[in-house]
């Protein structure tokens, strides 16, 4: 099958400049990249076709050969003419194969597409926000194409030039004994280009750092350590590659009243000796407001009361957890003399029948006596 004209593939005129060719390729690469079109053979073929066209037209020597001789001028298999490169061309071809498989660079990396790196953002929220859901506005660092040089890295009015060390291939050959080893060019670091006059705004990088505002929707019931994925909001890709993703990791701030255990909530509730002994009703806090809890008579410190459905709604099943109220019997303080006198009278009246009034204490003393052989 005959190949399509490279200019037709990229949708540019034959007099198009480097920036226009690069822009056209990036647009096609973003559209037909395999990561964005899984199991789509047609998109994969179009991506490879655009990649090959850009590889040829972005290299001044190959572009000149193609403009003069067509596909024959850049086809190493022809064995002659500007496209023939002998052993170097053979090695470059294998470099491209391994570059596609392992992410390396055969011809200076210009034709290689790299996905942008993923980013992580730590977001602290309150327990109430985790339970009910919320919307947060965050600012994240990002890298964008330099608006001055449009990504070329060169000062406006100038252009990058092929690296004189590797002749634009991005790799050089080093002879070690009987072997010839291909290595990344130390001058251009594999890009195949050098920038004699860098852009002042980006310093030749072609990209600048900025801050981006993003709205984050937090689902109700989210737990500490969970992550929210925002596709395409990571670092931008290289050579038309897709951007990475942003992962917002949730951290729940310590609450003054409640402790969370998955979907259940726990809290401690102090009650008086009188309420514990005689029983009564107390008010306890929940995330929806105050609730009343009936305390039966003779309640001991540490007793746990379960309020069903007063916990946190599960983020997946939407089933509410429970609220576990831990009762703590509080010893009275700052007593008056009359109050102390009444407690002494109570102690005297109860001490005569410890087994009946203080069964736990009496049982504990029996265990102590057994331990010491009494």
LUMROZA-842573 format. One record per residue (C-alpha): x, y, z; residue in three letters; residue number from 1. Coordinates in nm, 2 decimals, always signed. Each point is the difference from the previous one (the first is absolute). Layout:
LUMROZA-842573
MIKE       xx       yy       zz   resn   resi
MIKE        X        Y        Z    ALA    NUM
...
This chain:
LUMROZA-842573
MIKE       xx       yy       zz   resn   resi
MIKE    +0.00    +0.00    +0.00    UNK      1
MIKE    +0.14    +0.34    -0.10    UNK      2
MIKE    +0.06    +0.25    +0.27    UNK      3
MIKE    -0.19    +0.32    +0.02    UNK      4
MIKE    +0.17    +0.33    -0.05    UNK      5
MIKE    +0.15    +0.11    +0.34    UNK      6
MIKE    -0.13    +0.36    -0.04    UNK      7
MIKE    -0.35    -0.15    -0.07    UNK      8
MIKE    +0.03    -0.22    +0.31    UNK      9
MIKE    +0.07    +0.30    +0.23    UNK     10
MIKE    -0.25    +0.23    -0.19    UNK     11
MIKE    +0.26    +0.27    -0.07    UNK     12
MIKE    +0.12    +0.18    -0.31    UNK     13
MIKE    +0.34    -0.08    -0.15    UNK     14
MIKE    +0.13    +0.34    +0.11    UNK     15
MIKE    -0.10    -0.06    +0.36    UNK     16
MIKE    +0.26    +0.10    +0.26    UNK     17
MIKE    +0.13    -0.20    +0.29    UNK     18
MIKE    -0.25    +0.14    +0.25    UNK     19
MIKE    -0.30    -0.07    -0.22    UNK     20
MIKE    +0.12    -0.36    -0.07    UNK     21
MIKE    +0.06    -0.06    +0.37    UNK     22
MIKE    -0.35    +0.14    +0.09    UNK     23
MIKE    -0.17    -0.21    -0.26    UNK     24
MIKE    +0.18    -0.31    +0.13    UNK     25
MIKE    -0.08    +0.06    +0.36    UNK     26
MIKE    -0.37    +0.04    -0.09    UNK     27
MIKE    +0.00    -0.34    -0.18    UNK     28
MIKE    +0.20    -0.17    +0.27    UNK     29
MIKE    -0.24    +0.11    +0.27    UNK     30
MIKE    -0.30    -0.12    -0.21    UNK     31
MIKE    +0.13    -0.34    -0.11    UNK     32
MIKE    +0.24    -0.10    +0.29    UNK     33
MIKE    -0.05    -0.37    +0.10    UNK     34
MIKE    -0.05    +0.10    +0.36    UNK     35
MIKE    -0.30    +0.20    -0.09    UNK     36
MIKE    -0.13    -0.26    -0.26    UNK     37
MIKE    +0.05    -0.35    +0.16    UNK     38
MIKE    -0.06    -0.29    -0.24    UNK     39
MIKE    -0.05    +0.24    -0.29    UNK     40
MIKE    +0.21    -0.13    -0.29    UNK     41
MIKE    -0.10    +0.28    -0.23    UNK     42
MIKE    +0.10    +0.27    +0.25    UNK     43
MIKE    +0.33    -0.18    +0.06    UNK     44
MIKE    +0.08    +0.00    -0.37    UNK     45
MIKE    -0.08    +0.37    -0.03    UNK     46
MIKE    +0.22    +0.07    +0.30    UNK     47
MIKE    +0.30    -0.19    -0.16    UNK     48
MIKE    -0.06    +0.17    -0.33    UNK     49
MIKE    +0.00    +0.35    +0.16    UNK     50
MIKE    +0.31    -0.09    +0.21    UNK     51
MIKE    +0.19    -0.11    -0.32    UNK     52
MIKE    -0.10    +0.31    -0.18    UNK     53
MIKE    +0.11    +0.23    +0.28    UNK     54
MIKE    +0.33    -0.19    +0.04    UNK     55
MIKE    +0.09    +0.07    -0.36    UNK     56
MIKE    -0.13    +0.36    -0.04    UNK     57
MIKE    +0.15    +0.12    +0.33    UNK     58
MIKE    +0.35    -0.10    -0.11    UNK     59
MIKE    +0.14    +0.27    -0.24    UNK     60
MIKE    +0.21    -0.25    -0.19    UNK     61
MIKE    -0.27    -0.26    -0.04    UNK     62
MIKE    -0.26    +0.26    -0.09    UNK     63
MIKE    +0.23    +0.13    -0.27    UNK     64
MIKE    +0.05    -0.35    -0.14    UNK     65
MIKE    -0.37    -0.07    +0.02    UNK     66
MIKE    -0.09    +0.33    -0.18    UNK     67
MIKE    +0.23    -0.09    -0.28    UNK     68
MIKE    -0.03    -0.38    -0.04    UNK     69
MIKE    -0.33    -0.08    +0.18    UNK     70
MIKE    -0.01    -0.32    +0.21    UNK     71
MIKE    +0.29    -0.15    -0.19    UNK     72
MIKE    +0.22    +0.27    +0.14    UNK     73
MIKE    -0.05    -0.10    +0.36    UNK     74
MIKE    -0.04    -0.38    -0.03    UNK     75
MIKE    +0.32    -0.17    +0.11    UNK     76
MIKE    -0.10    -0.32    -0.19    UNK     77
MIKE    +0.06    +0.18    -0.33    UNK     78
MIKE    +0.38    -0.04    +0.07    UNK     79
MIKE    +0.10    +0.34    -0.16    UNK     80
MIKE    -0.07    +0.37    +0.00    UNK     81
MIKE    -0.05    +0.23    +0.29    UNK     82
MIKE    -0.20    -0.25    +0.19    UNK     83
MIKE    +0.26    -0.27    +0.01    UNK     84
MIKE    +0.20    -0.01    +0.33    UNK     85
MIKE    +0.19    -0.33    -0.01    UNK     86
MIKE    +0.07    -0.16    +0.33    UNK     87
MIKE    -0.11    +0.32    +0.19    UNK     88
MIKE    -0.34    -0.02    -0.16    UNK     89
MIKE    -0.03    -0.36    +0.09    UNK     90
MIKE    +0.08    +0.08    +0.37    UNK     91
MIKE    -0.24    +0.29    +0.00    UNK     92
MIKE    -0.27    -0.23    -0.12    UNK     93
MIKE    +0.06    -0.24    +0.28    UNK     94
MIKE    +0.02    +0.30    +0.24    UNK     95
MIKE    -0.35    +0.10    -0.11    UNK     96
MIKE    -0.13    -0.35    +0.06    UNK     97
MIKE    +0.14    -0.02    +0.35    UNK     98
MIKE    -0.10    +0.36    +0.07    UNK     99
MIKE    -0.37    -0.09    -0.08    UNK    100
MIKE    +0.02    -0.30    +0.22    UNK    101
MIKE    +0.18    +0.14    +0.30    UNK    102
MIKE    -0.06    +0.37    -0.02    UNK    103
MIKE    +0.36    +0.09    -0.12    UNK    104
MIKE    +0.10    +0.21    -0.29    UNK    105
MIKE    +0.12    -0.11    -0.33    UNK    106
MIKE    +0.03    +0.32    -0.19    UNK    107
MIKE    +0.06    +0.25    +0.27    UNK    108
MIKE    -0.34    -0.07    +0.17    UNK    109
MIKE    -0.18    +0.25    -0.23    UNK    110
MIKE    -0.24    -0.26    -0.12    UNK    111
MIKE    -0.05    -0.16    +0.34    UNK    112
MIKE    -0.31    +0.08    +0.19    UNK    113
MIKE    +0.01    +0.02    +0.38    UNK    114
MIKE    -0.29    +0.00    +0.24    UNK    115
MIKE    +0.02    +0.27    +0.27    UNK    116
MIKE    +0.08    -0.09    +0.36    UNK    117
MIKE    -0.28    -0.05    +0.25    UNK    118
MIKE    -0.03    +0.25    +0.29    UNK    119
MIKE    -0.13    -0.04    +0.36    UNK    120
MIKE    -0.17    +0.26    +0.21    UNK    121
MIKE    -0.06    -0.04    +0.37    UNK    122
MIKE    -0.34    +0.15    +0.10    UNK    123
MIKE    -0.10    +0.03    +0.36    UNK    124
MIKE    -0.37    +0.01    +0.08    UNK    125
MIKE    -0.22    -0.01    +0.31    UNK    126
MIKE    -0.19    -0.31    +0.12    UNK    127
MIKE    -0.33    +0.18    -0.08    UNK    128
MIKE    +0.12    +0.07    -0.36    UNK    129
MIKE    +0.09    -0.37    -0.03    UNK    130
MIKE    -0.34    -0.11    +0.13    UNK    131
MIKE    -0.21    +0.23    -0.21    UNK    132
MIKE    +0.21    +0.06    -0.30    UNK    133
MIKE    +0.14    +0.34    -0.11    UNK    134
MIKE    +0.15    +0.20    -0.29    UNK    135
MIKE    +0.35    +0.14    +0.04    UNK    136
MIKE    +0.21    +0.23    -0.22    UNK    137
MIKE    +0.36    -0.08    -0.01    UNK    138
MIKE    +0.30    +0.15    -0.18    UNK    139
MIKE    +0.25    -0.23    -0.15    UNK    140
MIKE    +0.34    +0.07    -0.18    UNK    141
MIKE    +0.00    -0.08    -0.37    UNK    142
MIKE    +0.22    +0.03    -0.30    UNK    143
MIKE    -0.13    +0.16    -0.32    UNK    144
MIKE    +0.15    +0.07    -0.34    UNK    145
MIKE    +0.19    +0.33    +0.00    UNK    146
MIKE    -0.21    +0.26    -0.16    UNK    147
MIKE    +0.30    +0.19    -0.13    UNK    148
MIKE    +0.18    -0.27    -0.19    UNK    149
MIKE    -0.30    -0.23    -0.04    UNK    150
MIKE    +0.19    -0.30    +0.14    UNK    151
MIKE    +0.31    +0.02    -0.23    UNK    152
MIKE    +0.22    +0.14    +0.28    UNK    153
MIKE    +0.16    +0.24    -0.24    UNK    154
MIKE    -0.02    +0.38    +0.01    UNK    155
MIKE    -0.27    +0.14    -0.23    UNK    156
MIKE    +0.14    +0.03    -0.35    UNK    157
MIKE    +0.25    -0.28    +0.04    UNK    158
MIKE    -0.02    -0.38    -0.02    UNK    159
MIKE    +0.17    -0.29    +0.16    UNK    160
MIKE    +0.28    -0.15    -0.20    UNK    161
MIKE    +0.11    -0.36    -0.06    UNK    162
MIKE    +0.25    -0.11    +0.26    UNK    163
MIKE    +0.35    +0.01    -0.16    UNK    164
MIKE    +0.13    -0.29    +0.21    UNK    165
MIKE    -0.27    -0.25    -0.10    UNK    166
MIKE    -0.12    +0.16    -0.32    UNK    167
MIKE    -0.35    +0.02    +0.14    UNK    168
MIKE    -0.03    -0.37    +0.08    UNK    169
MIKE    +0.01    +0.04    +0.38    UNK    170
MIKE    +0.25    -0.28    +0.03    UNK    171
MIKE    +0.36    -0.06    -0.07    UNK    172
MIKE    +0.22    -0.30    -0.07    UNK    173
MIKE    +0.28    -0.09    +0.24    UNK    174
MIKE    +0.26    -0.26    -0.11    UNK    175
MIKE    +0.09    -0.24    +0.28    UNK    176
MIKE    +0.24    -0.27    -0.13    UNK    177
MIKE    -0.17    -0.20    -0.27    UNK    178
MIKE    -0.34    +0.14    +0.09    UNK    179
MIKE    -0.18    +0.32    -0.10    UNK    180
MIKE    -0.24    +0.12    +0.27    UNK    181
MIKE    -0.27    +0.26    -0.05    UNK    182
MIKE    -0.05    +0.24    +0.28    UNK    183
MIKE    -0.20    +0.31    +0.07    UNK    184
MIKE    +0.17    +0.31    -0.13    UNK    185
MIKE    +0.17    +0.19    +0.29    UNK    186
MIKE    -0.05    +0.34    -0.16    UNK    187
MIKE    -0.37    +0.00    -0.08    UNK    188
MIKE    -0.10    -0.27    +0.25    UNK    189
MIKE    -0.19    -0.20    -0.26    UNK    190
MIKE    -0.21    +0.28    -0.14    UNK    191
MIKE    +0.19    +0.03    -0.32    UNK    192
MIKE    -0.01    +0.38    +0.01    UNK    193
MIKE    +0.18    +0.29    +0.17    UNK    194
MIKE    -0.13    +0.34    +0.06    UNK    195
MIKE    +0.26    +0.27    -0.07    UNK    196
MIKE    -0.23    +0.28    +0.12    UNK    197
MIKE    -0.24    -0.12    +0.28    UNK    198
MIKE    -0.33    +0.16    +0.07    UNK    199
MIKE    +0.03    +0.24    +0.29    UNK    200
MIKE    -0.33    -0.09    +0.15    UNK    201
MIKE    +0.05    -0.38    +0.03    UNK    202
MIKE    +0.38    -0.02    -0.02    UNK    203
MIKE    -0.02    -0.23    -0.30    UNK    204
MIKE    -0.22    -0.26    +0.17    UNK    205
MIKE    -0.30    +0.08    -0.22    UNK    206
MIKE    -0.23    -0.02    +0.31    UNK    207
MIKE    -0.07    +0.23    +0.29    UNK    208
MIKE    -0.13    -0.07    +0.36    UNK    209
MIKE    -0.34    +0.13    +0.09    UNK    210
MIKE    -0.28    -0.04    +0.26    UNK    211
MIKE    -0.33    -0.16    -0.10    UNK    212
MIKE    -0.33    +0.02    +0.19    UNK    213
MIKE    -0.20    -0.32    +0.01    UNK    214
MIKE    -0.34    -0.08    +0.16    UNK    215
MIKE    +0.00    -0.33    +0.19    UNK    216
MIKE    -0.33    -0.17    +0.09    UNK    217
MIKE    +0.03    -0.22    +0.31    UNK    218
MIKE    -0.25    -0.28    +0.02    UNK    219
MIKE    -0.19    -0.06    +0.33    UNK    220
MIKE    +0.15    -0.27    +0.21    UNK    221
MIKE    +0.36    +0.03    -0.13    UNK    222
MIKE    +0.25    -0.14    +0.25    UNK    223
MIKE    +0.35    +0.11    +0.10    UNK    224
MIKE    +0.27    -0.11    -0.25    UNK    225
MIKE    -0.24    -0.04    -0.30    UNK    226
MIKE    +0.10    +0.16    -0.33    UNK    227
MIKE    -0.20    +0.19    -0.26    UNK    228
MIKE    +0.13    -0.03    -0.36    UNK    229
MIKE    -0.03    +0.30    -0.23    UNK    230
MIKE    +0.10    -0.13    -0.35    UNK    231
MIKE    +0.21    +0.23    -0.21    UNK    232
MIKE    +0.09    +0.25    +0.28    UNK    233
MIKE    +0.36    -0.13    +0.06    UNK    234
MIKE    +0.31    +0.13    -0.18    UNK    235
MIKE    -0.04    +0.04    -0.38    UNK    236
MIKE    +0.16    -0.25    -0.23    UNK    237
MIKE    +0.29    +0.04    -0.23    UNK    238
MIKE    -0.01    +0.01    -0.38    UNK    239
MIKE    -0.37    -0.01    +0.00    UNK    240
MIKE    -0.04    -0.27    +0.26    UNK    241
MIKE    -0.31    +0.00    +0.23    UNK    242
MIKE    +0.02    +0.17    +0.34    UNK    243
MIKE    +0.03    -0.20    +0.32    UNK    244
MIKE    -0.27    -0.01    +0.27    UNK    245
MIKE    -0.05    +0.18    +0.33    UNK    246
MIKE    -0.07    -0.21    +0.31    UNK    247
MIKE    -0.15    +0.20    +0.29    UNK    248
MIKE    +0.07    -0.19    +0.33    UNK    249
MIKE    -0.24    +0.06    +0.28    UNK    250
MIKE    +0.11    +0.06    +0.36    UNK    251
MIKE    -0.27    +0.05    +0.26    UNK    252
MIKE    +0.08    +0.25    +0.28    UNK    253
MIKE    -0.02    -0.13    +0.36    UNK    254
MIKE    -0.35    +0.07    +0.15    UNK    255
MIKE    -0.05    +0.15    +0.35    UNK    256
MIKE    -0.29    -0.24    +0.08    UNK    257
MIKE    -0.01    -0.31    -0.23    UNK    258
MIKE    +0.25    -0.26    -0.11    UNK    259
MIKE    -0.06    -0.18    -0.32    UNK    260
MIKE    +0.03    -0.37    -0.05    UNK    261
MIKE    -0.09    -0.07    -0.37    UNK    262
MIKE    -0.37    +0.09    -0.01    UNK    263
MIKE    -0.05    +0.00    +0.38    UNK    264
MIKE    +0.05    +0.29    +0.23    UNK    265
MIKE    +0.11    -0.02    +0.36    UNK    266
MIKE    -0.04    +0.26    +0.28    UNK    267
MIKE    +0.04    +0.01    +0.38    UNK    268
MIKE    -0.29    +0.14    +0.21    UNK    269
MIKE    +0.06    +0.09    +0.37    UNK    270
MIKE    -0.29    -0.06    +0.23    UNK    271
MIKE    -0.05    +0.06    +0.37    UNK    272
MIKE    +0.01    -0.26    +0.27    UNK    273
MIKE    -0.36    +0.06    +0.07    UNK    274
MIKE    -0.11    -0.05    -0.36    UNK    275
MIKE    +0.21    -0.31    -0.02    UNK    276
MIKE    -0.15    -0.15    +0.32    UNK    277
MIKE    -0.36    +0.11    -0.04    UNK    278
MIKE    -0.03    +0.03    -0.38    UNK    279
MIKE    -0.13    +0.29    -0.21    UNK    280
MIKE    +0.02    +0.16    -0.34    UNK    281
MIKE    +0.29    +0.19    -0.14    UNK    282
MIKE    +0.06    +0.20    -0.32    UNK    283
MIKE    +0.29    -0.12    -0.23    UNK    284
MIKE    +0.13    +0.16    -0.31    UNK    285
MIKE    -0.03    -0.14    -0.35    UNK    286
MIKE    +0.10    +0.13    -0.34    UNK    287
MIKE    -0.36    +0.10    -0.06    UNK    288
MIKE    -0.05    +0.17    +0.34    UNK    289
MIKE    -0.08    -0.11    +0.36    UNK    290
MIKE    -0.17    -0.33    +0.08    UNK    291
MIKE    -0.14    -0.13    +0.33    UNK    292
MIKE    +0.13    -0.32    +0.15    UNK    293
MIKE    -0.16    -0.19    +0.28    UNK    294
MIKE    +0.24    -0.11    +0.27    UNK    295
MIKE    -0.13    -0.31    +0.20    UNK    296
MIKE    +0.06    -0.01    +0.37    UNK    297
MIKE    +0.32    -0.15    +0.13    UNK    298
MIKE    +0.19    +0.08    -0.31    UNK    299
MIKE    +0.38    -0.06    +0.04    UNK    300
MIKE    +0.28    +0.22    -0.14    UNK    301
MIKE    +0.11    -0.12    -0.34    UNK    302
MIKE    -0.34    -0.12    -0.11    UNK    303
MIKE    -0.05    +0.05    -0.38    UNK    304
MIKE    -0.33    +0.10    -0.15    UNK    305
MIKE    -0.06    -0.04    -0.37    UNK    306
MIKE    -0.21    +0.25    -0.20    UNK    307
MIKE    -0.07    -0.17    -0.33    UNK    308
MIKE    +0.02    +0.20    -0.32    UNK    309
MIKE    +0.17    +0.30    +0.17    UNK    310
MIKE    +0.34    -0.07    -0.14    UNK    311
MIKE    +0.13    +0.09    -0.35    UNK    312
MIKE    -0.15    -0.11    -0.33    UNK    313
MIKE    +0.22    -0.24    -0.19    UNK    314
MIKE    +0.14    +0.16    -0.31    UNK    315
MIKE    -0.08    -0.31    -0.22    UNK    316
MIKE    -0.29    -0.18    +0.16    UNK    317
MIKE    -0.17    +0.32    +0.15    UNK    318
MIKE    -0.08    -0.20    +0.32    UNK    319
MIKE    +0.04    +0.21    +0.31    UNK    320
MIKE    +0.23    -0.12    +0.28    UNK    321
MIKE    -0.08    +0.03    +0.37    UNK    322
MIKE    +0.09    +0.23    +0.29    UNK    323
MIKE    +0.16    -0.17    +0.30    UNK    324
MIKE    -0.04    +0.20    +0.32    UNK    325
MIKE    +0.25    -0.09    +0.27    UNK    326
MIKE    -0.14    +0.10    +0.34    UNK    327
MIKE    +0.25    +0.12    +0.26    UNK    328
MIKE    -0.12    +0.04    +0.36    UNK    329
MIKE    +0.15    +0.33    +0.13    UNK    330
MIKE    +0.11    +0.04    +0.36    UNK    331
MIKE    -0.13    +0.32    +0.14    UNK    332
MIKE    +0.26    +0.27    +0.09    UNK    333
MIKE    +0.00    +0.32    +0.21    UNK    334
MIKE    -0.24    -0.14    +0.25    UNK    335
MIKE    -0.14    +0.21    +0.29    UNK    336
MIKE    +0.02    -0.13    +0.36    UNK    337
MIKE    -0.36    -0.10    -0.01    UNK    338
MIKE    +0.04    -0.20    -0.32    UNK    339
MIKE    +0.30    -0.18    +0.15    UNK    340
MIKE    -0.20    -0.08    +0.31    UNK    341
MIKE    -0.28    -0.15    -0.21    UNK    342
MIKE    +0.25    -0.21    -0.19    UNK    343
MIKE    +0.15    -0.13    +0.32    UNK    344
MIKE    -0.35    -0.09    +0.13    UNK    345
MIKE    -0.07    -0.18    -0.33    UNK    346
MIKE    +0.33    -0.19    +0.02    UNK    347
MIKE    -0.08    -0.11    +0.36    UNK    348
MIKE    -0.34    -0.12    -0.10    UNK    349
MIKE    +0.13    -0.20    -0.30    UNK    350
MIKE    +0.32    -0.14    +0.16    UNK    351
MIKE    -0.21    -0.25    +0.21    UNK    352
MIKE    -0.10    -0.19    -0.32    UNK    353
MIKE    +0.28    +0.03    -0.25    UNK    354
MIKE    -0.10    -0.31    -0.18    UNK    355
MIKE    -0.33    +0.15    -0.09    UNK    356
MIKE    +0.10    +0.36    -0.07    UNK    357
MIKE    +0.35    -0.04    -0.14    UNK    358
MIKE    +0.01    -0.34    -0.17    UNK    359
MIKE    +0.30    +0.07    -0.22    UNK    360
MIKE    +0.21    +0.13    +0.28    UNK    361
MIKE    -0.09    -0.30    +0.22    UNK    362
MIKE    +0.07    -0.24    -0.28    UNK    363
MIKE    +0.34    +0.17    -0.06    UNK    364
MIKE    +0.09    -0.03    +0.36    UNK    365
MIKE    -0.09    -0.37    +0.00    UNK    366
MIKE    +0.25    -0.05    -0.29    UNK    367
MIKE    +0.27    +0.18    +0.19    UNK    368
MIKE    -0.05    -0.23    +0.30    UNK    369
MIKE    +0.02    -0.31    -0.22    UNK    370
MIKE    +0.32    +0.13    -0.16    UNK    371
MIKE    +0.17    +0.04    +0.34    UNK    372
MIKE    -0.15    -0.32    +0.13    UNK    373
MIKE    -0.22    +0.17    +0.26    UNK    374
